[in-house]
Amino acid sequence: MHPEFARRLLQAADSNPQVPAPNEGRLRWFVEQLDRRGYQVSLETVRKWISGLTVPRQKMFVPLAEILKVDAGWLAAGTPGKQVGGQRVDILSEKGAANVVAGFIQMDGGQAAFPAPDDRDVGAKAIDMHAIIRGAKYDITITTLVQGRIRIPVGASENIILAVAREPAPSFGVKVFEIDWERALELGKLEKGAVVLTDDLSPWREVKSFSERL
């Protein structure tokens, strides 16, 4: 059994608006999209992938990732491909932003803790922080406005997603916005295992305090 691969495959499919819903032609969509790229698979094969009974052959991961618009390394193993310079900037910025948000939560009387780095489940779900605010527990994903864009991993779909922006940049002024996942899917584009948004922050609710529940 391969439940982790099946979970990633379902995450990618559910996050891509071009993929039909379950029981509405999803399996056939996979077959047809792969056939257009010269790869022949059966409906039963796709069903086994989605149920976790089998995993694709190595040569299938790249075309699968292409039709789902996710990173092939993430789809195959849950880890992104080799990072380029821009991605390293994103990661460093997000770590700093997570520390800022944790500080704000604690200043408003809440609790914040960072997950263990070797927690695979937490990593797959893109959880940057656990928080307790007014007795409510939250799994939080932190993202930042870097080089004119906001990047949200597809694994974060069930989390509270907070975007941190410095305004006016550069300065120590910071604003925090809550990103609604469904709205992000409508406004953004899927790119290498993430939904990418522009620097327009107007659709998102500004979080001005952590003294109340999110």
N, C-alpha and C positions, 0 to 999 in steps of 0.2 A: 504493500500500500504506500501511496505517496501523497498524504494529506496536505503537506506544506505546498507542494507544487500546485495541487488542485486549488488551494486557497488563493494563491497568487494569480492563477489563471482566471478564477472567478472574479477576483478584485479588478483585474485589468478589463475583463469583459463588462462588468457592471459599471465601471467608470467611463467606458467609451460609449457615447450616445449612438454611434453607428452600429453597435452590436445589438441584434434583436434580444428581447427579453426571453427568459427561459420559457419553453413551451410555445414560443412564437417564431420558431425557425432559427434558433440560435445555432444548433448543431449544423444545419445545412449551410448557414452563413460561413462557418469556419471552413467547411468542405469547399464551397464555391470560391472563397477568397484565396485559399491555398492553391486551388486548381488554376486560378488565373496566374499564379506565380510559378506554375510548373510542378506543383507537389500534389500527388494524388493520395488522398486518405479517405476512409469510409466514415459514415455516420457513427458506426460502432466504435471506431478508433477514437473519434472525438469524444464520444460519451465516456469512454474509459479514462481519457485525460481529465475530463471535468470531474469525474467521480473519484479520481485518485487511484484507480486500479493500475494504471500504467503511466509512464512519462514518454514524451516524444523522443525520437532518435536525435542525436546531437545536431544533425543537419537541419532539423525542423525548427529549432529555437529562433533562429534569425528571421525566417519568414513569419513565424507566429508573432514575434515581437513587432515586426513591421505592420502587420494588419491590426494589431491591438494598440500600436503607437506607444509601446513601452520599451524599456531597456532590456536587451536580450540577457545580459548577465543577471539582472534582477529576476526576470522570469524563470531562468534556469535554476538559479541557486539562492535567490533572495538577497544578492549583493549587487550593487551597481557595477558597471564596467569601469575601466580605468578613468580616474578623475582628471579633468583638464583644469587649466588655471582658473577659469570662471567658477567651476564647481567648488574648488578649494576656497575661493572667496566667499561663496554662499555658506559653506559649512562653518568657517570661522565667524562669519557675521551672525549666524544662527546661534552658535554657542554663546557669544557675547549677549545676544538678545535674550536668551533663556535665563542668563544670570540676572539681567535687568528685571524681567518679569517676575522671577522668583523673589527678588528683593521687594518689588511692589506688593506682591501677595503677602509677604511676611509683615511689611509695614502696615498693612490694613488688617492684621490680626489673623491671617490664614497660615496654612502650612504648605511648604513646597519641598519636594524631594526629587532628586534626579535618579533615574533607573540605573541599575548596574550595567556596565558596558557589554557584558557577556550574556545578557538576557536576550535570546534570539527572538522570543515572541514580542517583546517590547520593540526591538529593532524593526521587525517586520511590520508592525503597526505604526511605525514612525512616532512613537511616544517620546517626547523630549522631557516631560516632567509629569509627576503625579502631584496633585494639589488637593487640599481640603479647604473649602471656602464656606463659611457659615454652616458647617456640618455636612456639606455635599462634597462627594469625591469626584474628581475629574482626571481624565487622561488628556494631557495637553500637547499639541504639536505647535512648535514655534517656527515661524518663517519670517523673513525680512525682505524689505525692499532693497534689492541689490541690482545695480546696473539697469534700472528702469523696469524691473520685473519682480514678481513674487512667485515662488515655486513651492508647490504643495505636493508631497508624495501621495500616491494613490492609496497607500496603506493607512492614511490618516482619516479616511472617510467617516469613521465612527467617533473621532476625537473632537474635543474643543480645539479649534484652529485659531491661533492668535498671530496676527501680522504686526511686526514692530517697525515703525518708521521714525526716522529722525527728522523733525520739522522745526524750524527751517534747517535744512542740511547745508553745511556741516555745523552742528551745534550740539549741546547737551540736551536740547529739547527732544522729548520722545513721546510719540503717540502709539497707542495700542488699539488694534481693530480686530473684531471677531469676524472671521470668514465663514459664511454658510457654505457647506460643501455642495449642496445641490445647485445653488446659485453660481458657485465657482465653475461647476461643470458647464453651465450655460454660457458663461462669459469667457472662460479660458480655453486653452487648447492643450491637448494631451501631448506630452513630449518626454520620452525616455522615463516612463514610470512616474510621471508627475503631471499635475495640472499647472500650467503656467499662466499667470495673470499679468496684465499691464500695471503701470504705476498709478492708474486711476483708483483712488481709495474711496470715492464717493458712494459706491454701492454698499459699503460695509459699515457696521455699527461701531462707533468708537467706544472703547471701554475706558471710562474715566476714573473708575475706582474698582478695587477688588473687595470692598466692604460688603457687597451684596453678591448673591449667587449669580453665576453666569447663565 
